[in-house]
Structures are given as structure tokens and as C-alpha cells.
């Protein structure tokens, strides 16, 4: 028997492990059940003495700023979600406005349950690398509390010796801003439909009624 025919490439398992990190958290809007509870929370903040409100917000900022890059902006966004419950003709200081937003903000640990399903692709930027090295982007499925899933990303380098070197991870985890009414290119939209085998005479007719650049609402 020819010994060469029995030779097979071996897969060598690396010692590097990607582990979940329960300290990686994002902010979420927290709305308690019942409009009455929302109003009560807001009223309690409204009734606080100014000095107490300032002390509370200072402590919250001290705690949250370590984990979130622009937490005051988040408080402002969450305040807007409950602003209709603020009593009419109520004048709020910036401190109390931020404090109300804070009371309707919660943290969510995105990797508390698991971090798995890695998928790796070459990075679009392969400049300034040593010969035989490859820069990559890796996506993973992160599962958090309540088994809600997120997609998280890592980047790194695979050198000529097949050693995996991960880039440092940011101290902050952020969610993307949703663009609720993006502009679409009609030609690219049609190509994508065809790629998904979803294009037909009906979709072609409908797309022909749209301008070359259209919004979701127009669609």
C-alpha cells in the first residue's frame, strides 16, 4: 500500500478560547406595566428637592459612565418615550429630565447565557500587513438574559504561522441607531430580489412605478 495515500491534513485545535463576558452590557428602555406606574415614577422625581435630584443623578452618572460612552444621551432618548406622562405646565430642570430618563433605563447583559456560532471573513482592509498575514472580521451570536440573541463582532489577525491574534475589545458595547426610512436604489433592490429568487413580473411592475431612489414609505 502506498503510504502517501494515507496522509491526510490534520486539523489542529488552537488553545485560544472566546469566552462570554457577563459584564458587557447595553442600555434598554424599561417601561413598567400600567400607565399609572409610569406617572407615579415621574411624579416622584418631580417632587424631589433639587439638591437630592442632583445627588442622585451624580451617583447614577458615576455608576453608569464606566460602562456606557454617552449615557446622558440615552437618558434623553428614554425621557422622550415617556414625556407624554409628564404633567402639563411642569417645568423640569436638566437634572430632573435626565433623572426621569434614568429611571426608565435598564441594563442588559448581552453575553450572560452564551457566546457561540463564530463566522469569519477577510477584513476589507488588508493594508500594512506582513507577508502571509490576513486581517479578519468575526461575527458571533451572543445570547443574554431571557435568551435574546444579538450579533457581536471581533476583529483580529491571522499570521503566517496560523496564530490567531484578536484585537482588544472596547470597554463599551453599543447598539446601532435604526434608520427607519432609508433610501433604496431601485436597480440594486431589483438585483437583490433576483438574487433571492424573489423577483418576478409583479415585482418588476411595482418597481417600475418607483423613482430610481425611493424610501420604505414609498415602497
PyMOL commands that place a pseudoatom at each C-alpha (Angstrom):
pseudoatom trace, name=CA, resn=UNK, resi=1, chain=A, elem=C, hetatm=0, pos=[0.000, 0.000, 0.000]
pseudoatom trace, name=CA, resn=UNK, resi=2, chain=A, elem=C, hetatm=0, pos=[1.274, 3.409, -0.890]
pseudoatom trace, name=CA, resn=UNK, resi=3, chain=A, elem=C, hetatm=0, pos=[1.900, 5.279, 2.386]
pseudoatom trace, name=CA, resn=UNK, resi=4, chain=A, elem=C, hetatm=0, pos=[1.385, 8.622, 0.677]
pseudoatom trace, name=CA, resn=UNK, resi=5, chain=A, elem=C, hetatm=0, pos=[-2.285, 7.815, 0.071]
pseudoatom trace, name=CA, resn=UNK, resi=6, chain=A, elem=C, hetatm=0, pos=[-2.864, 7.527, 3.823]
pseudoatom trace, name=CA, resn=UNK, resi=7, chain=A, elem=C, hetatm=0, pos=[-1.542, 11.011, 4.519]
pseudoatom trace, name=CA, resn=UNK, resi=8, chain=A, elem=C, hetatm=0, pos=[-4.297, 13.435, 5.404]
pseudoatom trace, name=CA, resn=UNK, resi=9, chain=A, elem=C, hetatm=0, pos=[-4.076, 17.035, 6.560]
pseudoatom trace, name=CA, resn=UNK, resi=10, chain=A, elem=C, hetatm=0, pos=[-4.693, 17.333, 10.281]
pseudoatom trace, name=CA, resn=UNK, resi=11, chain=A, elem=C, hetatm=0, pos=[-6.833, 19.968, 11.915]
pseudoatom trace, name=CA, resn=UNK, resi=12, chain=A, elem=C, hetatm=0, pos=[-5.004, 21.389, 14.902]
pseudoatom trace, name=CA, resn=UNK, resi=13, chain=A, elem=C, hetatm=0, pos=[-7.216, 22.846, 17.595]
pseudoatom trace, name=CA, resn=UNK, resi=14, chain=A, elem=C, hetatm=0, pos=[-5.877, 26.123, 18.940]
pseudoatom trace, name=CA, resn=UNK, resi=15, chain=A, elem=C, hetatm=0, pos=[-5.800, 26.837, 22.661]
pseudoatom trace, name=CA, resn=UNK, resi=16, chain=A, elem=C, hetatm=0, pos=[-7.322, 30.284, 22.156]
pseudoatom trace, name=CA, resn=UNK, resi=17, chain=A, elem=C, hetatm=0, pos=[-10.874, 30.488, 23.524]
pseudoatom trace, name=CA, resn=UNK, resi=18, chain=A, elem=C, hetatm=0, pos=[-13.554, 33.122, 23.077]
pseudoatom trace, name=CA, resn=UNK, resi=19, chain=A, elem=C, hetatm=0, pos=[-15.418, 33.322, 26.359]
pseudoatom trace, name=CA, resn=UNK, resi=20, chain=A, elem=C, hetatm=0, pos=[-18.633, 35.109, 27.260]
pseudoatom trace, name=CA, resn=UNK, resi=21, chain=A, elem=C, hetatm=0, pos=[-18.320, 38.198, 29.414]
pseudoatom trace, name=CA, resn=UNK, resi=22, chain=A, elem=C, hetatm=0, pos=[-21.331, 38.951, 31.609]
pseudoatom trace, name=CA, resn=UNK, resi=23, chain=A, elem=C, hetatm=0, pos=[-20.040, 42.465, 32.294]
pseudoatom trace, name=CA, resn=UNK, resi=24, chain=A, elem=C, hetatm=0, pos=[-20.676, 43.533, 28.697]
pseudoatom trace, name=CA, resn=UNK, resi=25, chain=A, elem=C, hetatm=0, pos=[-23.989, 45.365, 28.889]
pseudoatom trace, name=CA, resn=UNK, resi=26, chain=A, elem=C, hetatm=0, pos=[-26.141, 47.625, 26.756]
pseudoatom trace, name=CA, resn=UNK, resi=27, chain=A, elem=C, hetatm=0, pos=[-28.868, 50.041, 27.795]
pseudoatom trace, name=CA, resn=UNK, resi=28, chain=A, elem=C, hetatm=0, pos=[-32.530, 49.324, 27.121]
pseudoatom trace, name=CA, resn=UNK, resi=29, chain=A, elem=C, hetatm=0, pos=[-35.746, 51.218, 27.605]
pseudoatom trace, name=CA, resn=UNK, resi=30, chain=A, elem=C, hetatm=0, pos=[-37.587, 49.962, 30.676]
pseudoatom trace, name=CA, resn=UNK, resi=31, chain=A, elem=C, hetatm=0, pos=[-41.299, 50.734, 30.803]
pseudoatom trace, name=CA, resn=UNK, resi=32, chain=A, elem=C, hetatm=0, pos=[-43.237, 49.220, 33.733]
pseudoatom trace, name=CA, resn=UNK, resi=33, chain=A, elem=C, hetatm=0, pos=[-46.687, 47.795, 33.108]
pseudoatom trace, name=CA, resn=UNK, resi=34, chain=A, elem=C, hetatm=0, pos=[-49.501, 50.275, 33.515]
pseudoatom trace, name=CA, resn=UNK, resi=35, chain=A, elem=C, hetatm=0, pos=[-49.663, 53.976, 32.732]
pseudoatom trace, name=CA, resn=UNK, resi=36, chain=A, elem=C, hetatm=0, pos=[-50.360, 54.719, 36.387]
pseudoatom trace, name=CA, resn=UNK, resi=37, chain=A, elem=C, hetatm=0, pos=[-46.969, 53.374, 37.449]
pseudoatom trace, name=CA, resn=UNK, resi=38, chain=A, elem=C, hetatm=0, pos=[-45.225, 55.498, 34.815]
pseudoatom trace, name=CA, resn=UNK, resi=39, chain=A, elem=C, hetatm=0, pos=[-46.964, 58.626, 36.071]
pseudoatom trace, name=CA, resn=UNK, resi=40, chain=A, elem=C, hetatm=0, pos=[-46.107, 57.822, 39.694]
pseudoatom trace, name=CA, resn=UNK, resi=41, chain=A, elem=C, hetatm=0, pos=[-42.415, 57.399, 38.933]
pseudoatom trace, name=CA, resn=UNK, resi=42, chain=A, elem=C, hetatm=0, pos=[-42.314, 60.708, 37.091]
pseudoatom trace, name=CA, resn=UNK, resi=43, chain=A, elem=C, hetatm=0, pos=[-44.194, 62.492, 39.852]
pseudoatom trace, name=CA, resn=UNK, resi=44, chain=A, elem=C, hetatm=0, pos=[-41.749, 61.231, 42.469]
pseudoatom trace, name=CA, resn=UNK, resi=45, chain=A, elem=C, hetatm=0, pos=[-38.869, 62.733, 40.511]
pseudoatom trace, name=CA, resn=UNK, resi=46, chain=A, elem=C, hetatm=0, pos=[-40.780, 65.991, 40.021]
pseudoatom trace, name=CA, resn=UNK, resi=47, chain=A, elem=C, hetatm=0, pos=[-41.358, 66.210, 43.790]
pseudoatom trace, name=CA, resn=UNK, resi=48, chain=A, elem=C, hetatm=0, pos=[-37.716, 65.638, 44.719]
pseudoatom trace, name=CA, resn=UNK, resi=49, chain=A, elem=C, hetatm=0, pos=[-35.805, 68.561, 46.259]
pseudoatom trace, name=CA, resn=UNK, resi=50, chain=A, elem=C, hetatm=0, pos=[-33.311, 69.904, 43.723]
pseudoatom trace, name=CA, resn=UNK, resi=51, chain=A, elem=C, hetatm=0, pos=[-30.296, 69.030, 45.859]
pseudoatom trace, name=CA, resn=UNK, resi=52, chain=A, elem=C, hetatm=0, pos=[-31.446, 65.425, 46.247]
pseudoatom trace, name=CA, resn=UNK, resi=53, chain=A, elem=C, hetatm=0, pos=[-32.081, 65.133, 42.499]
pseudoatom trace, name=CA, resn=UNK, resi=54, chain=A, elem=C, hetatm=0, pos=[-28.577, 66.436, 41.794]
pseudoatom trace, name=CA, resn=UNK, resi=55, chain=A, elem=C, hetatm=0, pos=[-27.027, 63.965, 44.245]
pseudoatom trace, name=CA, resn=UNK, resi=56, chain=A, elem=C, hetatm=0, pos=[-28.968, 61.049, 42.752]
pseudoatom trace, name=CA, resn=UNK, resi=57, chain=A, elem=C, hetatm=0, pos=[-28.007, 61.932, 39.187]
pseudoatom trace, name=CA, resn=UNK, resi=58, chain=A, elem=C, hetatm=0, pos=[-24.363, 62.404, 40.162]
pseudoatom trace, name=CA, resn=UNK, resi=59, chain=A, elem=C, hetatm=0, pos=[-24.292, 58.901, 41.659]
pseudoatom trace, name=CA, resn=UNK, resi=60, chain=A, elem=C, hetatm=0, pos=[-26.028, 57.404, 38.613]
pseudoatom trace, name=CA, resn=UNK, resi=61, chain=A, elem=C, hetatm=0, pos=[-23.574, 59.106, 36.266]
pseudoatom trace, name=CA, resn=UNK, resi=62, chain=A, elem=C, hetatm=0, pos=[-20.685, 57.796, 38.350]
pseudoatom trace, name=CA, resn=UNK, resi=63, chain=A, elem=C, hetatm=0, pos=[-22.008, 54.235, 38.142]
pseudoatom trace, name=CA, resn=UNK, resi=64, chain=A, elem=C, hetatm=0, pos=[-23.200, 54.165, 34.520]
pseudoatom trace, name=CA, resn=UNK, resi=65, chain=A, elem=C, hetatm=0, pos=[-20.465, 56.204, 32.814]
pseudoatom trace, name=CA, resn=UNK, resi=66, chain=A, elem=C, hetatm=0, pos=[-17.955, 53.416, 33.419]
pseudoatom trace, name=CA, resn=UNK, resi=67, chain=A, elem=C, hetatm=0, pos=[-19.938, 51.122, 31.126]
pseudoatom trace, name=CA, resn=UNK, resi=68, chain=A, elem=C, hetatm=0, pos=[-21.596, 53.478, 28.631]
pseudoatom trace, name=CA, resn=UNK, resi=69, chain=A, elem=C, hetatm=0, pos=[-19.969, 56.120, 26.453]
pseudoatom trace, name=CA, resn=UNK, resi=70, chain=A, elem=C, hetatm=0, pos=[-22.772, 58.723, 26.301]
pseudoatom trace, name=CA, resn=UNK, resi=71, chain=A, elem=C, hetatm=0, pos=[-25.261, 57.749, 28.962]
pseudoatom trace, name=CA, resn=UNK, resi=72, chain=A, elem=C, hetatm=0, pos=[-26.852, 61.213, 29.184]
pseudoatom trace, name=CA, resn=UNK, resi=73, chain=A, elem=C, hetatm=0, pos=[-27.905, 60.940, 25.547]
pseudoatom trace, name=CA, resn=UNK, resi=74, chain=A, elem=C, hetatm=0, pos=[-29.555, 57.602, 26.367]
pseudoatom trace, name=CA, resn=UNK, resi=75, chain=A, elem=C, hetatm=0, pos=[-31.419, 59.178, 29.279]
pseudoatom trace, name=CA, resn=UNK, resi=76, chain=A, elem=C, hetatm=0, pos=[-32.642, 61.902, 26.923]
pseudoatom trace, name=CA, resn=UNK, resi=77, chain=A, elem=C, hetatm=0, pos=[-33.922, 59.342, 24.405]
pseudoatom trace, name=CA, resn=UNK, resi=78, chain=A, elem=C, hetatm=0, pos=[-35.764, 57.423, 27.112]
pseudoatom trace, name=CA, resn=UNK, resi=79, chain=A, elem=C, hetatm=0, pos=[-37.224, 60.625, 28.542]
pseudoatom trace, name=CA, resn=UNK, resi=80, chain=A, elem=C, hetatm=0, pos=[-38.788, 61.293, 25.136]
pseudoatom trace, name=CA, resn=UNK, resi=81, chain=A, elem=C, hetatm=0, pos=[-40.536, 57.904, 25.309]
pseudoatom trace, name=CA, resn=UNK, resi=82, chain=A, elem=C, hetatm=0, pos=[-42.447, 58.915, 28.458]
pseudoatom trace, name=CA, resn=UNK, resi=83, chain=A, elem=C, hetatm=0, pos=[-42.724, 62.682, 28.010]
pseudoatom trace, name=CA, resn=UNK, resi=84, chain=A, elem=C, hetatm=0, pos=[-46.485, 62.474, 27.408]
pseudoatom trace, name=CA, resn=UNK, resi=85, chain=A, elem=C, hetatm=0, pos=[-46.879, 61.330, 31.028]
pseudoatom trace, name=CA, resn=UNK, resi=86, chain=A, elem=C, hetatm=0, pos=[-45.212, 64.459, 32.434]
pseudoatom trace, name=CA, resn=UNK, resi=87, chain=A, elem=C, hetatm=0, pos=[-47.887, 66.728, 33.965]
pseudoatom trace, name=CA, resn=UNK, resi=88, chain=A, elem=C, hetatm=0, pos=[-48.732, 69.733, 31.825]
pseudoatom trace, name=CA, resn=UNK, resi=89, chain=A, elem=C, hetatm=0, pos=[-47.145, 73.069, 32.712]
pseudoatom trace, name=CA, resn=UNK, resi=90, chain=A, elem=C, hetatm=0, pos=[-44.425, 71.234, 34.657]
pseudoatom trace, name=CA, resn=UNK, resi=91, chain=A, elem=C, hetatm=0, pos=[-41.056, 72.953, 34.303]
pseudoatom trace, name=CA, resn=UNK, resi=92, chain=A, elem=C, hetatm=0, pos=[-38.213, 70.486, 34.739]
pseudoatom trace, name=CA, resn=UNK, resi=93, chain=A, elem=C, hetatm=0, pos=[-34.551, 71.244, 35.287]
pseudoatom trace, name=CA, resn=UNK, resi=94, chain=A, elem=C, hetatm=0, pos=[-31.989, 69.468, 33.105]
pseudoatom trace, name=CA, resn=UNK, resi=95, chain=A, elem=C, hetatm=0, pos=[-31.086, 67.394, 36.148]
pseudoatom trace, name=CA, resn=UNK, resi=96, chain=A, elem=C, hetatm=0, pos=[-34.616, 66.109, 36.669]
pseudoatom trace, name=CA, resn=UNK, resi=97, chain=A, elem=C, hetatm=0, pos=[-35.105, 65.500, 32.958]
pseudoatom trace, name=CA, resn=UNK, resi=98, chain=A, elem=C, hetatm=0, pos=[-32.018, 63.292, 32.919]
pseudoatom trace, name=CA, resn=UNK, resi=99, chain=A, elem=C, hetatm=0, pos=[-33.106, 61.623, 36.159]
pseudoatom trace, name=CA, resn=UNK, resi=100, chain=A, elem=C, hetatm=0, pos=[-36.514, 60.714, 34.730]
pseudoatom trace, name=CA, resn=UNK, resi=101, chain=A, elem=C, hetatm=0, pos=[-34.781, 59.187, 31.714]
pseudoatom trace, name=CA, resn=UNK, resi=102, chain=A, elem=C, hetatm=0, pos=[-32.524, 57.214, 34.054]
pseudoatom trace, name=CA, resn=UNK, resi=103, chain=A, elem=C, hetatm=0, pos=[-35.492, 55.755, 35.930]
pseudoatom trace, name=CA, resn=UNK, resi=104, chain=A, elem=C, hetatm=0, pos=[-36.747, 54.298, 32.646]
pseudoatom trace, name=CA, resn=UNK, resi=105, chain=A, elem=C, hetatm=0, pos=[-33.376, 52.824, 31.676]
pseudoatom trace, name=CA, resn=UNK, resi=106, chain=A, elem=C, hetatm=0, pos=[-32.175, 49.297, 32.356]
pseudoatom trace, name=CA, resn=UNK, resi=107, chain=A, elem=C, hetatm=0, pos=[-29.004, 47.403, 31.558]
pseudoatom trace, name=CA, resn=UNK, resi=108, chain=A, elem=C, hetatm=0, pos=[-28.972, 44.149, 29.620]
pseudoatom trace, name=CA, resn=UNK, resi=109, chain=A, elem=C, hetatm=0, pos=[-26.090, 41.674, 29.677]
pseudoatom trace, name=CA, resn=UNK, resi=110, chain=A, elem=C, hetatm=0, pos=[-25.826, 40.519, 26.063]
pseudoatom trace, name=CA, resn=UNK, resi=111, chain=A, elem=C, hetatm=0, pos=[-23.448, 37.594, 26.729]
pseudoatom trace, name=CA, resn=UNK, resi=112, chain=A, elem=C, hetatm=0, pos=[-24.800, 36.325, 30.051]
pseudoatom trace, name=CA, resn=UNK, resi=113, chain=A, elem=C, hetatm=0, pos=[-26.039, 32.990, 28.645]
pseudoatom trace, name=CA, resn=UNK, resi=114, chain=A, elem=C, hetatm=0, pos=[-23.655, 32.147, 25.804]
pseudoatom trace, name=CA, resn=UNK, resi=115, chain=A, elem=C, hetatm=0, pos=[-21.301, 33.347, 23.085]
pseudoatom trace, name=CA, resn=UNK, resi=116, chain=A, elem=C, hetatm=0, pos=[-21.107, 30.972, 20.126]
pseudoatom trace, name=CA, resn=UNK, resi=117, chain=A, elem=C, hetatm=0, pos=[-21.587, 30.364, 16.369]
pseudoatom trace, name=CA, resn=UNK, resi=118, chain=A, elem=C, hetatm=0, pos=[-18.459, 32.171, 15.133]
pseudoatom trace, name=CA, resn=UNK, resi=119, chain=A, elem=C, hetatm=0, pos=[-18.270, 33.115, 11.472]
pseudoatom trace, name=CA, resn=UNK, resi=120, chain=A, elem=C, hetatm=0, pos=[-15.123, 34.615, 9.976]
pseudoatom trace, name=CA, resn=UNK, resi=121, chain=A, elem=C, hetatm=0, pos=[-14.458, 36.569, 6.774]
pseudoatom trace, name=CA, resn=UNK, resi=122, chain=A, elem=C, hetatm=0, pos=[-11.476, 38.553, 5.461]
pseudoatom trace, name=CA, resn=UNK, resi=123, chain=A, elem=C, hetatm=0, pos=[-11.413, 42.193, 6.539]
pseudoatom trace, name=CA, resn=UNK, resi=124, chain=A, elem=C, hetatm=0, pos=[-11.876, 44.643, 3.630]
pseudoatom trace, name=CA, resn=UNK, resi=125, chain=A, elem=C, hetatm=0, pos=[-8.707, 46.467, 4.757]
pseudoatom trace, name=CA, resn=UNK, resi=126, chain=A, elem=C, hetatm=0, pos=[-5.649, 44.262, 4.242]
pseudoatom trace, name=CA, resn=UNK, resi=127, chain=A, elem=C, hetatm=0, pos=[-3.119, 47.103, 4.157]
pseudoatom trace, name=CA, resn=UNK, resi=128, chain=A, elem=C, hetatm=0, pos=[0.135, 47.301, 6.156]
pseudoatom trace, name=CA, resn=UNK, resi=129, chain=A, elem=C, hetatm=0, pos=[0.336, 43.564, 6.900]
pseudoatom trace, name=CA, resn=UNK, resi=130, chain=A, elem=C, hetatm=0, pos=[3.327, 41.245, 6.964]
pseudoatom trace, name=CA, resn=UNK, resi=131, chain=A, elem=C, hetatm=0, pos=[3.576, 38.707, 4.162]
pseudoatom trace, name=CA, resn=UNK, resi=132, chain=A, elem=C, hetatm=0, pos=[1.322, 35.715, 4.778]
pseudoatom trace, name=CA, resn=UNK, resi=133, chain=A, elem=C, hetatm=0, pos=[-0.882, 37.532, 7.312]
pseudoatom trace, name=CA, resn=UNK, resi=134, chain=A, elem=C, hetatm=0, pos=[-4.615, 38.103, 6.997]
pseudoatom trace, name=CA, resn=UNK, resi=135, chain=A, elem=C, hetatm=0, pos=[-6.792, 40.576, 8.867]
pseudoatom trace, name=CA, resn=UNK, resi=136, chain=A, elem=C, hetatm=0, pos=[-10.282, 39.239, 9.625]
pseudoatom trace, name=CA, resn=UNK, resi=137, chain=A, elem=C, hetatm=0, pos=[-13.703, 40.133, 10.987]
pseudoatom trace, name=CA, resn=UNK, resi=138, chain=A, elem=C, hetatm=0, pos=[-15.563, 37.610, 13.112]
pseudoatom trace, name=CA, resn=UNK, resi=139, chain=A, elem=C, hetatm=0, pos=[-19.249, 37.648, 13.966]
pseudoatom trace, name=CA, resn=UNK, resi=140, chain=A, elem=C, hetatm=0, pos=[-20.674, 35.687, 16.887]
pseudoatom trace, name=CA, resn=UNK, resi=141, chain=A, elem=C, hetatm=0, pos=[-24.090, 35.032, 18.316]
pseudoatom trace, name=CA, resn=UNK, resi=142, chain=A, elem=C, hetatm=0, pos=[-24.385, 36.416, 21.834]
pseudoatom trace, name=CA, resn=UNK, resi=143, chain=A, elem=C, hetatm=0, pos=[-27.283, 35.182, 23.964]
pseudoatom trace, name=CA, resn=UNK, resi=144, chain=A, elem=C, hetatm=0, pos=[-28.261, 37.152, 27.024]
pseudoatom trace, name=CA, resn=UNK, resi=145, chain=A, elem=C, hetatm=0, pos=[-30.882, 37.244, 29.728]
pseudoatom trace, name=CA, resn=UNK, resi=146, chain=A, elem=C, hetatm=0, pos=[-34.203, 35.811, 28.588]
pseudoatom trace, name=CA, resn=UNK, resi=147, chain=A, elem=C, hetatm=0, pos=[-32.294, 34.120, 25.729]
pseudoatom trace, name=CA, resn=UNK, resi=148, chain=A, elem=C, hetatm=0, pos=[-32.462, 37.173, 23.490]
pseudoatom trace, name=CA, resn=UNK, resi=149, chain=A, elem=C, hetatm=0, pos=[-29.815, 36.973, 20.785]
pseudoatom trace, name=CA, resn=UNK, resi=150, chain=A, elem=C, hetatm=0, pos=[-27.524, 39.639, 19.388]
pseudoatom trace, name=CA, resn=UNK, resi=151, chain=A, elem=C, hetatm=0, pos=[-24.790, 39.677, 16.778]
pseudoatom trace, name=CA, resn=UNK, resi=152, chain=A, elem=C, hetatm=0, pos=[-21.436, 40.865, 18.109]
pseudoatom trace, name=CA, resn=UNK, resi=153, chain=A, elem=C, hetatm=0, pos=[-18.201, 41.397, 16.230]
pseudoatom trace, name=CA, resn=UNK, resi=154, chain=A, elem=C, hetatm=0, pos=[-14.496, 40.839, 16.815]
pseudoatom trace, name=CA, resn=UNK, resi=155, chain=A, elem=C, hetatm=0, pos=[-11.527, 41.643, 14.626]
pseudoatom trace, name=CA, resn=UNK, resi=156, chain=A, elem=C, hetatm=0, pos=[-8.019, 40.327, 14.543]
pseudoatom trace, name=CA, resn=UNK, resi=157, chain=A, elem=C, hetatm=0, pos=[-5.097, 38.942, 12.614]
pseudoatom trace, name=CA, resn=UNK, resi=158, chain=A, elem=C, hetatm=0, pos=[-4.109, 35.508, 11.349]
pseudoatom trace, name=CA, resn=UNK, resi=159, chain=A, elem=C, hetatm=0, pos=[-0.338, 35.486, 10.876]
pseudoatom trace, name=CA, resn=UNK, resi=160, chain=A, elem=C, hetatm=0, pos=[1.786, 33.366, 8.545]
pseudoatom trace, name=CA, resn=UNK, resi=161, chain=A, elem=C, hetatm=0, pos=[2.111, 30.684, 11.247]
pseudoatom trace, name=CA, resn=UNK, resi=162, chain=A, elem=C, hetatm=0, pos=[-1.695, 30.485, 11.585]
pseudoatom trace, name=CA, resn=UNK, resi=163, chain=A, elem=C, hetatm=0, pos=[-1.573, 32.119, 15.010]
pseudoatom trace, name=CA, resn=UNK, resi=164, chain=A, elem=C, hetatm=0, pos=[-4.792, 33.982, 15.802]
pseudoatom trace, name=CA, resn=UNK, resi=165, chain=A, elem=C, hetatm=0, pos=[-4.330, 37.408, 17.365]
pseudoatom trace, name=CA, resn=UNK, resi=166, chain=A, elem=C, hetatm=0, pos=[-7.517, 39.198, 18.432]
pseudoatom trace, name=CA, resn=UNK, resi=167, chain=A, elem=C, hetatm=0, pos=[-7.716, 42.983, 18.609]
pseudoatom trace, name=CA, resn=UNK, resi=168, chain=A, elem=C, hetatm=0, pos=[-8.509, 44.489, 22.028]
pseudoatom trace, name=CA, resn=UNK, resi=169, chain=A, elem=C, hetatm=0, pos=[-12.233, 44.733, 22.768]
pseudoatom trace, name=CA, resn=UNK, resi=170, chain=A, elem=C, hetatm=0, pos=[-13.758, 48.115, 23.532]
pseudoatom trace, name=CA, resn=UNK, resi=171, chain=A, elem=C, hetatm=0, pos=[-14.849, 48.807, 27.098]
pseudoatom trace, name=CA, resn=UNK, resi=172, chain=A, elem=C, hetatm=0, pos=[-18.185, 49.973, 25.702]
pseudoatom trace, name=CA, resn=UNK, resi=173, chain=A, elem=C, hetatm=0, pos=[-20.918, 47.985, 23.960]
pseudoatom trace, name=CA, resn=UNK, resi=174, chain=A, elem=C, hetatm=0, pos=[-23.238, 49.982, 21.730]
pseudoatom trace, name=CA, resn=UNK, resi=175, chain=A, elem=C, hetatm=0, pos=[-26.296, 49.237, 19.641]
pseudoatom trace, name=CA, resn=UNK, resi=176, chain=A, elem=C, hetatm=0, pos=[-26.728, 50.740, 16.160]
pseudoatom trace, name=CA, resn=UNK, resi=177, chain=A, elem=C, hetatm=0, pos=[-29.182, 53.550, 15.527]
pseudoatom trace, name=CA, resn=UNK, resi=178, chain=A, elem=C, hetatm=0, pos=[-32.096, 52.288, 13.466]
pseudoatom trace, name=CA, resn=UNK, resi=179, chain=A, elem=C, hetatm=0, pos=[-32.698, 54.079, 10.187]
pseudoatom trace, name=CA, resn=UNK, resi=180, chain=A, elem=C, hetatm=0, pos=[-36.435, 53.659, 9.876]
pseudoatom trace, name=CA, resn=UNK, resi=181, chain=A, elem=C, hetatm=0, pos=[-36.814, 55.173, 6.417]
pseudoatom trace, name=CA, resn=UNK, resi=182, chain=A, elem=C, hetatm=0, pos=[-33.618, 54.579, 4.416]
pseudoatom trace, name=CA, resn=UNK, resi=183, chain=A, elem=C, hetatm=0, pos=[-33.265, 55.422, 0.738]
pseudoatom trace, name=CA, resn=UNK, resi=184, chain=A, elem=C, hetatm=0, pos=[-33.040, 52.442, -1.624]
pseudoatom trace, name=CA, resn=UNK, resi=185, chain=A, elem=C, hetatm=0, pos=[-31.522, 52.222, -5.093]
pseudoatom trace, name=CA, resn=UNK, resi=186, chain=A, elem=C, hetatm=0, pos=[-34.115, 50.683, -7.423]
pseudoatom trace, name=CA, resn=UNK, resi=187, chain=A, elem=C, hetatm=0, pos=[-31.572, 48.820, -9.567]
pseudoatom trace, name=CA, resn=UNK, resi=188, chain=A, elem=C, hetatm=0, pos=[-29.771, 47.320, -6.560]
pseudoatom trace, name=CA, resn=UNK, resi=189, chain=A, elem=C, hetatm=0, pos=[-33.119, 46.457, -4.991]
pseudoatom trace, name=CA, resn=UNK, resi=190, chain=A, elem=C, hetatm=0, pos=[-34.105, 44.533, -8.124]
pseudoatom trace, name=CA, resn=UNK, resi=191, chain=A, elem=C, hetatm=0, pos=[-30.753, 42.722, -8.198]
pseudoatom trace, name=CA, resn=UNK, resi=192, chain=A, elem=C, hetatm=0, pos=[-31.226, 41.665, -4.584]
pseudoatom trace, name=CA, resn=UNK, resi=193, chain=A, elem=C, hetatm=0, pos=[-34.706, 40.345, -5.321]
pseudoatom trace, name=CA, resn=UNK, resi=194, chain=A, elem=C, hetatm=0, pos=[-33.317, 38.328, -8.221]
pseudoatom trace, name=CA, resn=UNK, resi=195, chain=A, elem=C, hetatm=0, pos=[-30.511, 37.002, -6.024]
pseudoatom trace, name=CA, resn=UNK, resi=196, chain=A, elem=C, hetatm=0, pos=[-33.131, 35.810, -3.519]
pseudoatom trace, name=CA, resn=UNK, resi=197, chain=A, elem=C, hetatm=0, pos=[-35.140, 34.289, -6.404]
pseudoatom trace, name=CA, resn=UNK, resi=198, chain=A, elem=C, hetatm=0, pos=[-37.969, 36.589, -5.338]
pseudoatom trace, name=CA, resn=UNK, resi=199, chain=A, elem=C, hetatm=0, pos=[-38.052, 38.711, -8.483]
pseudoatom trace, name=CA, resn=UNK, resi=200, chain=A, elem=C, hetatm=0, pos=[-40.889, 38.189, -10.941]
pseudoatom trace, name=CA, resn=UNK, resi=201, chain=A, elem=C, hetatm=0, pos=[-43.179, 40.108, -13.293]
pseudoatom trace, name=CA, resn=UNK, resi=202, chain=A, elem=C, hetatm=0, pos=[-45.181, 41.538, -10.391]
pseudoatom trace, name=CA, resn=UNK, resi=203, chain=A, elem=C, hetatm=0, pos=[-42.150, 42.892, -8.513]
pseudoatom trace, name=CA, resn=UNK, resi=204, chain=A, elem=C, hetatm=0, pos=[-40.736, 44.292, -11.759]
pseudoatom trace, name=CA, resn=UNK, resi=205, chain=A, elem=C, hetatm=0, pos=[-44.018, 46.081, -12.474]
pseudoatom trace, name=CA, resn=UNK, resi=206, chain=A, elem=C, hetatm=0, pos=[-44.172, 47.523, -8.951]
pseudoatom trace, name=CA, resn=UNK, resi=207, chain=A, elem=C, hetatm=0, pos=[-40.564, 48.693, -9.003]
pseudoatom trace, name=CA, resn=UNK, resi=208, chain=A, elem=C, hetatm=0, pos=[-41.120, 50.425, -12.339]
pseudoatom trace, name=CA, resn=UNK, resi=209, chain=A, elem=C, hetatm=0, pos=[-43.665, 52.659, -10.598]
pseudoatom trace, name=CA, resn=UNK, resi=210, chain=A, elem=C, hetatm=0, pos=[-40.977, 53.921, -8.205]
pseudoatom trace, name=CA, resn=UNK, resi=211, chain=A, elem=C, hetatm=0, pos=[-38.270, 56.553, -8.753]
pseudoatom trace, name=CA, resn=UNK, resi=212, chain=A, elem=C, hetatm=0, pos=[-34.659, 55.426, -9.094]
pseudoatom trace, name=CA, resn=UNK, resi=213, chain=A, elem=C, hetatm=0, pos=[-34.122, 56.252, -5.415]
pseudoatom trace, name=CA, resn=UNK, resi=214, chain=A, elem=C, hetatm=0, pos=[-37.061, 55.562, -3.125]
pseudoatom trace, name=CA, resn=UNK, resi=215, chain=A, elem=C, hetatm=0, pos=[-37.873, 55.268, 0.574]
pseudoatom trace, name=CA, resn=UNK, resi=216, chain=A, elem=C, hetatm=0, pos=[-39.525, 52.480, 2.521]
pseudoatom trace, name=CA, resn=UNK, resi=217, chain=A, elem=C, hetatm=0, pos=[-42.700, 54.534, 2.835]
pseudoatom trace, name=CA, resn=UNK, resi=218, chain=A, elem=C, hetatm=0, pos=[-42.822, 54.995, -0.939]
pseudoatom trace, name=CA, resn=UNK, resi=219, chain=A, elem=C, hetatm=0, pos=[-42.434, 51.254, -1.384]
for i in range(1, 219): cmd.bond("trace and resi %d" % i, "trace and resi %d" % (i + 1))
show_as sticks, trace
zoom trace
